[in-house]
Amino acid sequence: MVSVAHDGEVMRRGVWAVVGTVVVAWFAVGLLLLAVGAFLPGLGLLGDVGTAVAATTAAPSVVVGLVVIGAALLVRKRFRRVGAVLAGVSGVGTAAALVICGLFWSATTNAGGSINPLLAMFPNPSTNTAPDEHTVYTTTPSGQELRAAVYRSSAANSSLLVYVHGGGWVAGSELDRGKDMRWFADRGWTVVSVEYTLATDELHTWDVAGPQVGCALRWAVERAPGWGADGGRVALLGDSAGGQLAVTTAYLAAQGKAVSSCGGQVPRVGAVAVQYPAVDPVGGYENGYAFGDSLATDTRRLGRAYFGGTPAEVPERYRALSGEAVVSAQAPPTLVISPDDDVVVPAVGVRRFVDVARRGGVAVTSVALPFANHAYDTGAQGSLGNQARLSVTEGFLRRVLPVTGD
């Protein structure tokens, strides 16, 4: 009986040792694959995934990697060769994650931002924060009510930030990125995030969305005093498709050419801050991400929905809404954040716009972020990417548009 019990205990220990080894192997291989994808973005889906998550997972991967290395060394006591291999694999993945963190931190600090390593290692899930006010700013001729989300600042006479959401012109909401909007409000800016009509396969909004942003900007400036803000000090922010709308609206307003869907003159802004802006729509159409014929996964489909055709069919529309077409020396100081490995808004088009704008006399601050793909900052609150976007933008705004006028 004693022998049978002993044999059973040995068997159970052996099973748990195998299970533990499989778990360690799973994490070790996962760390290595994420590293390979981040360092080799051209590896198809693996590269797309690696660069998509690196700015969120690199710092936590260091913590996980150290734990996995320790576990692999324990495995080595029972399965010598397997444990040694797993320790080596997890060591490579952890070292790669450290390199990503270091280079990302360097790019961020060189751009005037900052990163809290502890927060990056243990980021919080991205959640929305309710605005202080959610109200209609205009009603379209078709009867659609367009809304604005207002995040008030406690600072008196604060500057005003108007934010235009992304989503490929076909998705997104003024309630997106609420936690980031609150972050800016807590640091002294009054923030207004605005809605615009989204495009569909049947409804092409290339000539609608921009004037609606112009209307929203005018509306926000007029109501700024009621929120304790100064409508004379305003910045226009935007991501992706919203970045294109922000650049086009702000640059045309600087020339007195911007159109408001609700009438009146679109006010000039003191600064523009965008990231991965779709300022090269032809390049995005031809070189962007294409995986099936879906609005969610094919930038060509996005282009056809927004512009109402391909670049060959409606070239004047694509040209008119490109960033290069609206450049002038009157344009306000501009921050452009561009991830190196963006598969949705290719970095080459964004950086060409930056070069053209600089040659045209625009004061452009350009920030390139390594190991980062489109929407690199949305994975978790406090991630490397999220901290980089927020802190770099804050530093730029404090230089060109102080929090308050006091």
Secondary structure, DSSP 8 states (H G I E B T S, - for coil): -HHHHHHHHHHHHHHHHHHHHHHHHHHHHHHHHHHHHHH-TTSHHHHHHHHHHHHHHHHHHHHHHHHHHHHHHHHHHHSHHHHHHHHHHHHHHHHHHHHHHHHHHHHHHHTT----HHHHHS-EE------SEEEEEEE-TTS-EEEEEEE--SSTTEEEEEEE--STTTS--TTTTHHHHHHHHHTT-EEEEE------SS---TTTHHHHHHHHHHHHHHHGGGGTEEEEEEEEEEETHHHHHHHHHHHHHHTT----TTSS-----SEEEEES----HHHHHHHS-BSSS-TTTBHHHHHHHHHSS-TTTSHHHHHHTSTGGG--TT---EEEEEETT-SSS-HHHHHHHHHHHHHTT--EEEEEETT--TTTT-SEETSHHHHHHHHHHHHHHHHHS-SB--
